[in-house]
């Protein structure tokens, strides 16, 4: 995984952030053949499993078979966790989240709710399909709300819950939640970042410049903030300042995809 993660649900204005969130290498080999034998329905109906290499597919098949036939609740939990972990390694977060659902439903506690919520949140962030994104966000929100009932001061969870609300029918609920976080913790890096990106999404680039500048003053190594500050400067016509931020991003993150994206901005300028 690359060092930084930025969520894609914020709309076309920031879709370029995919280059900060994709893994350095993506599994794209289609398994053309699986060992002889019946494929369990739980895998056969899952299009994700066809994208893994043959060894991973066989592992998924084996674990699913064990999970399906297991009558031992403790072993079922172990199989579910193994399957979820495997799917995460393939960046198939919605598939992983379904197994974390299974665990959280049978062992309901904050740790398992966070794990399930975080995985649905990853699926929410990576999804380019609006309907799926909404569904994944709603599922993440269910678990995050459970966590906040027992851990009301968990600001990491509250940040994520706020961003699921931003993409719902009541986005101001999410914005107000982010502001509440900053009232409790004025230097909360994630809340400051999220509000900056939301300013960009709404076309308030001057406001975005203020937010990202303030964020960078506190967290100068936040590559994402420098990148978005560069875009915000560009949108306000401050090309020299934008160029300065883009060059700084190149010096902070040597990932080839990030370098190529920044270069494309510099070339267009």
BAFI-3210 file (N, C-alpha, C; in Angstrom, 3 decimals, decimal comma, padded with zeros to 6 digits):
// residues 269
n [1|2|3|4|5|6|7|8|9|10|11|12|13|14|15|16|17|18|19|20|21|22|23|24|25|26|27|28|29|30|31|32|33|34|35|36|37|38|39|40|41|42|43|44|45|46|47|48|49|50|51|52|53|54|55|56|57|58|59|60|61|62|63|64|65|66|67|68|69|70|71|72|73|74|75|76|77|78|79|80|81|82|83|84|85|86|87|88|89|90|91|92|93|94|95|96|97|98|99|100|101|102|103|104|105|106|107|108|109|110|111|112|113|114|115|116|117|118|119|120|121|122|123|124|125|126|127|128|129|130|131|132|133|134|135|136|137|138|139|140|141|142|143|144|145|146|147|148|149|150|151|152|153|154|155|156|157|158|159|160|161|162|163|164|165|166|167|168|169|170|171|172|173|174|175|176|177|178|179|180|181|182|183|184|185|186|187|188|189|190|191|192|193|194|195|196|197|198|199|200|201|202|203|204|205|206|207|208|209|210|211|212|213|214|215|216|217|218|219|220|221|222|223|224|225|226|227|228|229|230|231|232|233|234|235|236|237|238|239|240|241|242|243|244|245|246|247|248|249|250|251|252|253|254|255|256|257|258|259|260|261|262|263|264|265|266|267|268|269]
n.u [000,831|000,401|001,691|-000,280|-003,844|-006,702|-010,085|-012,433|-015,064|-015,815|-016,450|-016,172|-014,364|-012,237|-011,317|-008,842|-007,411|-007,329|-004,890|-003,379|-004,355|-004,413|-002,982|000,575|001,069|-001,225|-003,457|-004,318|-004,604|-006,449|-007,919|-007,935|-008,486|-009,613|-009,020|-010,232|-013,586|-016,524|-017,461|-017,951|-021,008|-020,787|-018,406|-018,503|-020,459|-019,273|-017,790|-015,318|-013,522|-012,571|-010,596|-008,266|-005,040|-004,280|-003,459|-004,432|-007,149|-007,639|-007,142|-009,194|-011,387|-010,959|-011,055|-013,644|-015,136|-014,532|-015,537|-018,246|-019,136|-018,495|-019,386|-018,631|-018,627|-016,512|-014,429|-015,614|-015,554|-012,817|-012,278|-013,794|-012,454|-009,988|-010,728|-011,679|-009,327|-007,788|-009,297|-008,975|-006,278|-006,408|-007,601|-010,375|-012,693|-015,463|-016,195|-014,588|-015,691|-018,166|-017,567|-016,442|-018,736|-020,104|-018,504|-018,735|-021,445|-021,716|-019,867|-020,304|-018,687|-016,761|-014,279|-014,695|-016,799|-015,545|-013,682|-015,360|-016,796|-014,702|-013,843|-016,073|-016,063|-013,710|-014,471|-016,504|-015,011|-013,426|-015,210|-016,596|-019,122|-022,188|-024,538|-023,634|-021,684|-023,220|-024,643|-022,541|-021,512|-023,640|-023,713|-021,250|-021,714|-023,607|-022,128|-020,198|-021,773|-022,571|-020,129|-019,624|-021,560|-020,537|-018,010|-017,820|-015,926|-014,255|-012,579|-011,508|-013,252|-015,524|-014,831|-014,819|-017,474|-018,715|-017,944|-019,302|-021,852|-021,692|-021,910|-024,501|-028,112|-028,253|-026,006|-025,074|-025,179|-022,892|-020,928|-021,362|-020,671|-017,937|-017,110|-017,742|-015,855|-013,528|-014,025|-013,643|-011,086|-009,013|-006,816|-007,147|-006,079|-007,302|-009,955|-009,557|-008,412|-010,520|-012,529|-011,244|-011,145|-013,863|-014,477|-013,216|-014,790|-017,189|-016,526|-015,370|-012,658|-010,923|-011,467|-010,670|-007,915|-007,253|-007,883|-006,199|-003,712|-003,580|-003,611|-001,214|000,608|000,551|000,981|003,366|004,277|002,182|001,343|-000,908|-002,365|-000,672|-000,826|-003,554|-003,707|-002,138|-003,795|-005,959|-004,809|-004,238|-006,808|-007,604|-006,090|-003,501|-000,819|001,964|002,228|000,829|002,494|004,711|003,713|003,114|005,659|006,751|005,229|006,208|008,728|008,160|006,774|007,618|006,231|005,492|002,979|001,928|003,922|003,587|001,019|001,305|003,194|001,617|-000,084|001,786|002,742|000,451|000,261]
n.v [-001,196|002,291|005,182|007,003|007,626|008,529|009,380|008,395|009,193|011,824|013,037|014,172|016,290|015,637|013,182|012,480|011,715|009,023|008,075|008,359|006,467|003,927|000,611|-000,077|-002,165|-003,907|-006,572|-008,273|-010,505|-012,896|-015,806|-018,599|-021,192|-023,470|-025,733|-029,059|-029,881|-028,988|-025,602|-023,697|-022,008|-019,526|-018,514|-018,878|-017,096|-014,730|-012,213|-011,119|-013,111|-014,234|-012,609|-012,981|-014,610|-018,057|-019,502|-017,965|-018,081|-020,816|-020,884|-019,271|-020,813|-023,143|-022,155|-021,116|-023,448|-024,745|-022,877|-022,915|-025,525|-025,832|-026,599|-025,722|-023,006|-021,395|-022,081|-021,279|-018,531|-018,113|-018,974|-017,066|-014,709|-015,219|-015,348|-012,737|-011,290|-012,218|-011,266|-008,531|-008,269|-008,452|-006,144|-006,132|-004,922|-004,906|-007,582|-008,577|-007,192|-008,398|-010,763|-009,797|-008,694|-011,007|-011,853|-009,663|-009,702|-012,011|-011,810|-009,284|-006,414|-003,416|-003,532|-005,376|-004,128|-001,798|-002,891|-004,058|-001,768|-000,100|-001,572|-001,632|001,085|001,460|000,136|001,844|004,173|003,463|002,775|003,411|003,410|004,922|003,986|001,696|002,893|004,484|002,478|001,056|003,049|003,499|001,066|001,114|003,275|002,290|000,556|002,354|004,079|002,343|001,968|004,551|004,784|003,472|004,438|007,434|009,451|008,731|009,986|009,350|007,427|009,019|010,960|009,411|008,539|010,994|011,577|009,622|010,562|012,930|012,131|011,366|011,865|013,966|015,971|018,108|017,221|015,692|017,669|019,324|017,546|017,233|019,786|019,763|017,966|019,479|021,418|020,043|019,092|021,129|020,835|018,569|016,464|014,894|015,834|018,501|018,130|016,813|018,818|020,656|019,337|019,125|021,799|022,211|020,531|021,861|024,030|026,171|027,433|029,385|029,194|026,591|026,848|028,278|026,383|024,163|025,378|026,052|023,490|022,406|024,010|022,938|020,235|019,548|017,428|016,265|014,935|014,742|017,022|019,044|018,461|018,919|021,561|022,649|022,191|023,761|026,324|026,525|026,610|029,056|030,734|031,222|030,405|030,177|029,606|027,232|025,626|025,494|023,928|021,514|020,684|020,248|018,090|016,153|015,850|014,748|012,344|009,523|007,742|006,280|006,691|008,895|010,761|010,913|011,974|014,506|015,579|015,796|017,869|019,922|020,097|020,949|023,476]
n.w [000,000|-000,685|001,038|001,752|002,070|000,285|-000,094|-002,612|-002,864|-003,072|-005,442|-008,908|-008,921|-007,307|-008,101|-008,981|-006,821|-006,576|-007,269|-005,040|-003,419|-004,450|-004,459|-004,714|-006,422|-008,374|-008,157|-010,944|-012,375|-014,032|-012,905|-014,771|-014,474|-011,990|-009,345|-009,872|-009,056|-007,160|-007,028|-004,192|-003,501|-002,294|-003,207|-005,965|-006,754|-006,374|-007,971|-007,473|-006,768|-009,106|-009,965|-008,689|-008,395|-009,248|-006,969|-004,859|-005,423|-005,005|-002,295|-001,329|-002,106|-000,572|002,076|002,095|001,767|004,163|005,936|005,255|005,873|008,487|011,790|014,135|016,119|016,968|015,222|012,857|013,117|012,967|010,350|008,968|009,629|008,419|005,727|005,352|005,774|003,639|001,448|001,874|001,332|-001,359|-001,994|-001,976|-000,542|000,044|-000,074|001,981|004,124|004,514|005,773|008,102|009,087|009,826|011,956|013,729|014,284|015,750|017,777|019,381|019,935|020,639|019,321|017,196|015,894|015,018|013,248|011,290|010,514|009,579|007,374|005,668|005,275|003,840|001,492|000,730|000,267|-001,947|-003,932|-007,139|-007,980|-007,592|-006,286|-004,917|-003,358|-001,668|-000,301|000,936|002,562|004,301|005,654|006,936|008,607|010,400|012,045|013,038|014,530|016,541|017,819|018,786|020,676|022,845|022,959|023,018|022,649|020,626|018,215|015,733|014,668|014,659|012,781|010,426|010,369|009,996|007,366|005,950|006,250|004,836|002,218|002,141|002,180|003,837|004,035|005,609|008,192|008,438|008,031|010,257|012,240|011,808|012,471|015,147|016,053|015,736|017,605|019,944|019,554|018,333|016,651|015,130|012,770|010,711|010,604|009,913|007,402|006,031|006,005|004,410|001,929|001,443|001,098|-001,338|-002,920|-002,961|-004,421|-003,155|-003,264|-002,259|000,446|000,809|000,406|002,717|004,692|004,074|004,196|006,897|007,930|006,941|008,230|010,764|010,264|008,456|006,882|005,587|002,788|001,165|001,815|000,848|-001,861|-002,475|-001,720|-003,686|-005,946|-005,198|-005,102|-007,824|-008,897|-007,973|-009,428|-008,661|-009,839|-009,478|-006,760|-006,731|-008,314|-006,642|-004,534|-005,864|-006,697|-004,226|-003,360|-005,115|-004,047|-001,622|-001,952|-003,624|-005,158|-008,287|-009,608|-008,302|-008,874|-011,660|-011,853|-010,658|-012,407|-014,693|-014,016|-013,745|-016,361|-017,697|-016,700]
ca.u [000,000|001,112|001,709|-001,433|-005,140|-007,681|-011,299|-012,884|-016,494|-016,071|-016,910|-015,223|-013,357|-011,056|-011,112|-007,413|-006,842|-007,169|-003,470|-002,806|-004,975|-004,241|-001,753|001,668|000,869|-002,609|-003,680|-005,259|-004,554|-007,677|-007,690|-008,704|-008,840|-009,590|-008,933|-011,458|-014,479|-017,596|-017,127|-018,992|-021,819|-020,334|-017,313|-018,915|-021,271|-018,481|-016,935|-013,988|-012,619|-011,994|-009,527|-007,056|-004,290|-004,813|-003,196|-005,370|-008,481|-007,730|-007,226|-010,557|-012,270|-010,753|-011,565|-015,100|-015,665|-014,414|-016,456|-019,623|-019,502|-018,113|-020,444|-017,967|-018,738|-015,198|-013,699|-016,253|-015,027|-011,439|-012,352|-014,309|-011,373|-008,981|-011,266|-011,698|-007,943|-007,377|-009,944|-008,345|-005,006|-006,745|-008,295|-011,797|-013,155|-016,857|-016,206|-014,010|-016,604|-019,256|-017,086|-016,334|-020,127|-020,378|-017,804|-019,294|-022,789|-021,618|-019,082|-020,522|-017,928|-016,246|-013,186|-015,227|-017,585|-014,595|-013,106|-016,377|-017,063|-013,558|-013,759|-017,128|-015,639|-012,755|-015,260|-017,182|-014,057|-012,884|-016,252|-016,918|-020,540|-022,896|-025,461|-022,835|-021,029|-024,210|-024,914|-021,370|-021,437|-024,692|-023,316|-020,177|-022,301|-024,271|-021,108|-019,576|-022,707|-022,482|-018,880|-019,735|-022,433|-019,710|-016,772|-018,245|-014,784|-013,417|-012,655|-011,216|-014,522|-016,442|-014,421|-015,280|-018,934|-019,072|-017,772|-020,397|-023,019|-021,500|-022,378|-025,895|-029,106|-028,143|-024,565|-024,732|-024,971|-021,481|-020,136|-021,495|-019,924|-016,524|-016,897|-017,771|-014,551|-012,540|-014,282|-013,015|-009,662|-008,790|-005,727|-007,400|-005,578|-008,236|-011,111|-009,097|-008,255|-011,835|-013,212|-010,573|-011,591|-015,268|-014,459|-012,913|-015,921|-018,244|-016,014|-014,873|-011,215|-010,254|-011,621|-009,830|-006,542|-007,118|-007,908|-005,010|-002,563|-003,583|-003,267|000,204|001,367|000,627|001,433|004,068|004,567|000,936|001,471|-002,226|-002,737|000,120|-001,362|-004,831|-003,423|-001,699|-004,968|-006,768|-004,121|-004,405|-008,177|-007,754|-005,242|-002,159|-000,079|003,296|002,063|000,424|003,696|005,538|003,138|003,263|007,064|006,960|004,639|007,153|009,855|007,686|006,242|008,260|005,420|005,420|001,670|001,811|004,827|002,991|-000,119|001,822|003,813|000,569|-000,515|002,858|002,783|-000,707|000,473]
ca.v [000,000|003,548|005,758|007,833|007,163|009,587|008,706|008,767|009,474|013,256|013,531|014,292|017,312|015,081|011,780|012,249|011,168|007,574|007,769|008,315|005,421|002,603|-000,082|000,058|-003,212|-004,325|-007,937|-008,221|-011,769|-013,672|-017,248|-019,241|-022,552|-023,767|-027,171|-029,798|-029,965|-028,000|-024,321|-023,299|-020,897|-018,263|-018,026|-018,893|-015,919|-013,562|-011,905|-010,739|-014,247|-014,549|-011,680|-013,362|-015,646|-019,389|-019,905|-017,236|-018,631|-022,095|-020,599|-018,783|-021,968|-024,025|-021,505|-021,045|-024,781|-024,974|-021,953|-023,329|-026,795|-025,848|-026,535|-025,212|-021,551|-020,772|-022,278|-020,444|-017,176|-018,123|-019,029|-015,782|-013,729|-015,533|-014,943|-011,277|-010,837|-012,529|-010,320|-007,219|-008,302|-008,293|-004,860|-006,401|-004,590|-005,270|-009,012|-008,731|-006,642|-009,348|-011,728|-009,077|-008,624|-012,281|-011,852|-008,626|-010,115|-013,108|-011,334|-007,838|-005,537|-002,241|-003,925|-005,993|-003,108|-000,921|-003,636|-004,147|-000,419|000,372|-002,282|-001,058|002,445|001,331|-000,171|003,111|005,114|003,020|002,498|004,440|003,254|005,757|003,189|000,872|003,782|004,835|001,284|000,767|004,099|003,258|-000,073|001,587|004,168|001,476|000,094|003,495|004,556|001,404|002,255|005,833|004,600|003,011|005,224|008,712|010,327|008,145|010,979|008,702|006,858|010,125|011,530|008,542|008,604|012,277|011,533|008,838|011,446|013,937|011,553|010,932|012,885|015,044|016,215|019,060|016,463|015,341|018,886|019,737|016,593|017,591|021,007|019,357|017,355|020,541|022,108|019,225|018,931|022,118|020,451|017,233|016,470|014,329|016,726|019,656|017,686|016,541|020,080|021,255|018,672|019,502|023,145|022,032|019,914|022,870|025,124|027,261|027,191|030,300|028,598|025,392|027,307|028,597|025,154|023,347|026,118|025,847|022,087|022,202|024,675|022,002|018,915|019,847|016,229|015,721|015,039|014,952|018,425|019,828|018,214|019,613|022,991|022,996|022,270|024,918|027,504|026,544|027,020|030,486|031,487|031,426|029,314|030,032|028,910|025,864|024,925|025,247|022,797|020,290|020,268|019,738|016,751|015,258|015,585|014,028|011,017|009,076|006,749|006,645|007,196|010,247|011,584|011,128|012,882|015,855|016,018|016,177|019,213|020,864|020,256|021,746|024,862]
ca.w [000,000|-000,615|002,374|002,057|001,580|000,120|-000,486|-003,942|-002,907|-003,033|-006,722|-010,011|-008,652|-006,632|-008,473|-009,185|-005,587|-006,689|-007,398|-003,710|-002,617|-005,033|-004,057|-005,668|-007,420|-008,337|-008,618|-012,054|-013,122|-013,944|-012,794|-015,829|-014,079|-010,565|-009,149|-010,124|-007,905|-007,139|-006,415|-003,250|-003,997|-001,740|-004,036|-007,357|-007,007|-006,040|-009,115|-007,044|-006,639|-010,402|-010,269|-007,973|-009,075|-008,994|-005,590|-004,010|-005,671|-004,305|-000,866|-001,088|-002,212|000,575|003,284|002,000|002,037|005,596|006,596|004,978|006,509|009,900|012,797|015,337|016,020|017,122|013,973|011,836|013,297|012,475|008,891|008,502|009,757|007,401|004,431|005,310|005,628|002,275|000,536|002,052|000,619|-002,777|-002,100|-002,195|000,798|000,286|000,230|003,320|005,129|004,784|006,769|009,372|009,563|010,479|013,238|014,599|014,710|016,725|018,921|019,312|020,821|019,934|018,441|015,981|015,188|014,327|012,126|010,240|010,021|008,805|006,095|004,826|004,953|002,741|000,296|000,449|-000,281|-003,224|-004,919|-008,125|-008,284|-006,622|-005,480|-004,015|-002,414|-000,656|000,499|001,776|003,568|005,295|006,479|007,813|009,608|011,428|012,992|013,698|015,556|017,666|018,534|019,491|021,843|023,977|022,945|022,439|022,372|019,577|017,146|014,455|014,208|014,407|011,496|009,348|010,346|009,400|005,919|005,361|006,233|003,789|000,955|002,311|001,843|004,817|004,144|006,667|009,427|008,451|008,202|011,654|013,056|011,670|013,261|016,562|016,334|015,877|018,872|020,987|019,237|017,268|015,763|014,615|011,393|009,744|010,462|009,144|006,020|005,456|005,739|003,266|000,704|001,237|000,532|-002,758|-003,597|-003,128|-005,242|-002,312|-003,303|-001,328|001,763|000,819|000,606|004,140|005,496|003,837|004,710|008,341|008,191|006,662|009,286|011,890|009,812|007,193|006,097|005,033|001,336|000,573|002,007|-000,104|-003,208|-002,625|-001,661|-005,030|-006,816|-004,771|-005,609|-009,271|-009,179|-007,656|-010,345|-008,094|-010,468|-008,888|-005,485|-007,056|-008,756|-005,459|-003,794|-006,655|-006,620|-002,880|-003,348|-005,797|-003,163|-000,438|-002,290|-004,859|-005,856|-009,709|-010,014|-007,763|-009,670|-012,981|-011,713|-010,428|-013,660|-015,632|-013,611|-014,061|-017,821|-018,099|-016,284]
c.u [000,870|000,922|000,401|-002,697|-006,072|-008,911|-011,880|-014,340|-016,792|-016,406|-015,790|-014,113|-012,102|-010,820|-009,643|-006,776|-006,742|-005,697|-002,758|-003,326|-004,830|-002,975|-000,691|001,611|-000,537|-002,737|-004,701|-005,215|-005,839|-007,347|-008,567|-009,131|-008,695|-009,552|-010,277|-012,294|-015,483|-017,135|-018,246|-019,717|-021,315|-019,178|-017,764|-019,707|-020,503|-017,519|-015,519|-013,020|-011,962|-010,812|-008,217|-006,292|-004,754|-004,598|-004,183|-006,795|-008,648|-007,847|-008,625|-011,542|-012,176|-011,347|-013,078|-015,752|-015,642|-015,395|-017,901|-020,032|-019,211|-019,328|-019,901|-017,922|-017,385|-014,366|-014,289|-015,747|-013,604|-011,423|-012,813|-013,218|-010,304|-009,449|-011,276|-010,296|-007,435|-007,991|-009,346|-007,017|-005,204|-007,471|-009,769|-012,518|-014,606|-016,987|-015,662|-014,996|-017,729|-018,829|-016,857|-017,720|-020,461|-019,750|-018,441|-020,687|-022,732|-020,784|-019,169|-019,731|-017,308|-015,153|-013,708|-016,105|-016,672|-014,024|-014,105|-016,655|-015,938|-013,500|-014,859|-016,741|-014,607|-013,490|-015,979|-016,226|-013,557|-013,950|-016,498|-018,388|-021,352|-023,805|-024,707|-022,179|-021,991|-024,494|-023,764|-021,236|-022,453|-024,319|-022,189|-020,746|-022,988|-023,268|-020,457|-020,483|-022,703|-021,238|-019,032|-020,681|-021,619|-018,389|-017,064|-017,104|-013,830|-013,512|-012,310|-012,496|-015,505|-016,118|-014,966|-016,797|-019,384|-018,985|-018,788|-021,646|-022,916|-022,029|-023,818|-026,843|-029,057|-026,663|-024,183|-024,541|-023,498|-020,601|-020,179|-020,710|-018,427|-016,202|-016,907|-016,437|-013,508|-012,782|-013,623|-011,510|-009,326|-007,685|-005,908|-007,106|-006,609|-009,447|-010,739|-008,969|-009,617|-012,581|-012,560|-011,042|-013,056|-015,381|-014,149|-014,123|-017,015|-017,768|-015,502|-013,346|-010,431|-010,313|-010,754|-008,367|-006,299|-007,011|-006,632|-003,739|-002,442|-003,177|-001,769|001,083|001,569|001,249|002,140|004,370|003,320|000,930|000,142|-002,633|-001,957|-000,445|-002,648|-004,678|-002,958|-002,864|-005,808|-006,133|-004,332|-005,788|-008,414|-006,863|-003,840|-001,235|001,306|003,228|001,650|001,642|004,590|005,037|003,311|004,705|007,388|006,396|005,596|008,330|009,450|007,236|006,806|007,477|005,244|004,078|001,446|002,697|004,208|001,827|000,344|002,449|002,762|000,031|000,536|002,940|001,635|-000,545|001,396]
c.v [001,253|004,159|006,443|007,269|008,354|008,958|009,282|009,220|010,953|013,843|013,793|015,292|016,749|013,619|011,461|011,625|009,657|007,188|007,771|007,119|004,029|001,945|000,089|-001,024|-003,742|-005,734|-007,886|-009,486|-012,542|-015,150|-017,952|-020,645|-022,702|-025,279|-027,833|-029,888|-028,839|-026,732|-023,947|-022,062|-019,562|-017,679|-017,889|-017,641|-014,628|-013,266|-011,547|-011,923|-014,600|-013,667|-012,074|-014,392|-017,017|-019,846|-019,236|-017,749|-019,949|-021,885|-020,120|-019,943|-022,858|-023,420|-021,392|-022,390|-025,067|-024,097|-022,436|-024,565|-026,829|-025,730|-026,037|-023,689|-020,858|-020,913|-021,418|-019,007|-017,071|-018,139|-017,682|-014,714|-013,965|-015,099|-013,426|-010,725|-011,073|-011,538|-008,925|-007,171|-008,141|-006,983|-005,028|-006,189|-004,959|-006,753|-009,258|-008,289|-007,606|-010,395|-011,057|-008,822|-009,861|-012,305|-010,864|-008,995|-011,175|-012,754|-009,804|-007,067|-004,429|-002,612|-004,487|-005,022|-002,168|-001,628|-003,740|-002,774|000,107|-000,289|-001,833|000,354|002,442|001,033|001,083|004,083|004,749|002,889|003,691|004,397|003,965|004,945|002,325|001,734|004,171|003,662|000,986|001,798|003,907|002,106|000,314|002,426|003,401|001,053|001,256|004,064|003,642|001,703|003,520|005,767|004,199|003,773|006,590|009,660|009,752|009,039|010,401|008,122|007,977|010,825|010,715|008,555|009,898|012,228|010,625|009,692|012,487|013,429|011,061|012,051|014,066|015,388|017,166|018,369|016,075|016,555|019,340|018,812|016,881|018,841|020,695|018,731|018,438|021,385|021,364|019,152|019,855|021,753|019,040|017,193|015,992|015,229|017,967|019,298|017,496|017,831|020,807|020,657|019,019|020,919|023,088|021,512|020,930|024,084|026,308|027,141|028,148|029,746|027,349|025,760|027,613|027,328|024,337|024,058|025,947|024,439|021,852|022,887|023,746|020,669|019,059|018,630|015,601|015,947|015,335|016,416|019,323|019,685|018,996|021,122|023,470|023,135|023,494|026,226|027,640|027,054|028,501|031,359|031,741|030,316|029,109|029,272|027,459|025,042|024,579|024,043|021,493|019,780|019,700|018,328|015,752|014,910|014,745|012,606|010,583|007,997|007,173|007,225|008,614|011,199|011,911|012,101|014,317|016,409|016,478|017,561|020,246|021,133|021,136|023,225|025,586]
c.w [000,000|000,759|002,735|001,445|001,473|-000,495|-001,778|-003,992|-003,030|-004,399|-007,711|-009,729|-008,020|-006,979|-008,716|-007,955|-005,610|-006,736|-006,059|-002,919|-003,200|-004,510|-005,120|-006,742|-007,258|-008,880|-009,738|-012,898|-012,939|-013,881|-013,808|-015,458|-012,590|-010,438|-009,400|-008,874|-007,941|-006,439|-005,469|-003,743|-003,500|-002,516|-005,477|-007,710|-006,743|-007,180|-008,707|-007,089|-007,962|-010,732|-009,586|-008,773|-008,594|-007,551|-004,651|-004,188|-004,932|-002,796|-000,502|-001,114|-000,974|001,848|003,273|002,279|003,534|006,380|006,457|005,758|008,007|010,817|014,134|015,223|016,115|015,854|012,856|011,910|012,752|010,948|008,327|008,549|008,692|006,021|004,298|005,076|004,215|001,289|000,666|001,300|-000,880|-003,043|-002,443|-000,867|001,068|000,609|001,631|004,387|005,469|005,812|008,119|009,965|010,384|011,870|014,213|015,105|015,807|017,949|018,925|020,371|019,982|018,942|017,121|015,197|014,412|013,101|010,972|009,646|009,152|007,433|005,142|004,387|003,826|001,436|-000,194|-000,238|-001,669|-004,319|-005,841|-008,516|-007,195|-005,708|-004,475|-002,944|-001,284|000,275|001,451|002,894|004,668|006,221|007,432|008,941|010,730|012,486|013,735|014,791|016,778|018,509|019,370|020,682|023,067|024,067|022,331|022,091|021,334|018,334|015,778|013,857|013,855|013,093|010,334|009,229|009,674|007,883|005,233|005,273|005,123|002,451|001,032|001,887|002,793|005,044|005,271|008,014|009,564|008,682|009,654|012,578|012,983|012,484|014,756|016,965|016,580|017,122|020,023|020,809|018,063|016,286|015,203|013,122|010,384|009,532|009,659|007,669|005,345|005,121|004,564|001,953|000,409|000,696|-000,959|-003,520|-003,873|-003,914|-004,456|-002,187|-002,411|000,088|001,892|001,041|002,085|004,981|005,312|004,309|006,218|008,719|008,012|007,707|010,483|011,499|008,454|006,328|005,478|003,521|000,666|000,663|001,044|-001,512|-003,433|-002,487|-003,027|-005,992|-006,481|-005,231|-007,113|-009,646|-008,866|-008,531|-009,845|-008,582|-009,852|-007,571|-005,707|-007,457|-007,578|-004,679|-004,556|-006,616|-005,244|-002,745|-003,993|-004,897|-001,957|-000,739|-003,639|-005,591|-007,320|-010,141|-009,515|-008,575|-011,030|-012,911|-011,536|-011,695|-014,656|-015,301|-014,004|-015,570|-018,310|-017,732|-017,244]
res [x|x|x|x|x|x|x|x|x|x|x|x|x|x|x|x|x|x|x|x|x|x|x|x|x|x|x|x|x|x|x|x|x|x|x|x|x|x|x|x|x|x|x|x|x|x|x|x|x|x|x|x|x|x|x|x|x|x|x|x|x|x|x|x|x|x|x|x|x|x|x|x|x|x|x|x|x|x|x|x|x|x|x|x|x|x|x|x|x|x|x|x|x|x|x|x|x|x|x|x|x|x|x|x|x|x|x|x|x|x|x|x|x|x|x|x|x|x|x|x|x|x|x|x|x|x|x|x|x|x|x|x|x|x|x|x|x|x|x|x|x|x|x|x|x|x|x|x|x|x|x|x|x|x|x|x|x|x|x|x|x|x|x|x|x|x|x|x|x|x|x|x|x|x|x|x|x|x|x|x|x|x|x|x|x|x|x|x|x|x|x|x|x|x|x|x|x|x|x|x|x|x|x|x|x|x|x|x|x|x|x|x|x|x|x|x|x|x|x|x|x|x|x|x|x|x|x|x|x|x|x|x|x|x|x|x|x|x|x|x|x|x|x|x|x|x|x|x|x|x|x|x|x|x|x|x|x|x|x|x|x|x|x|x|x|x|x|x|x]
***
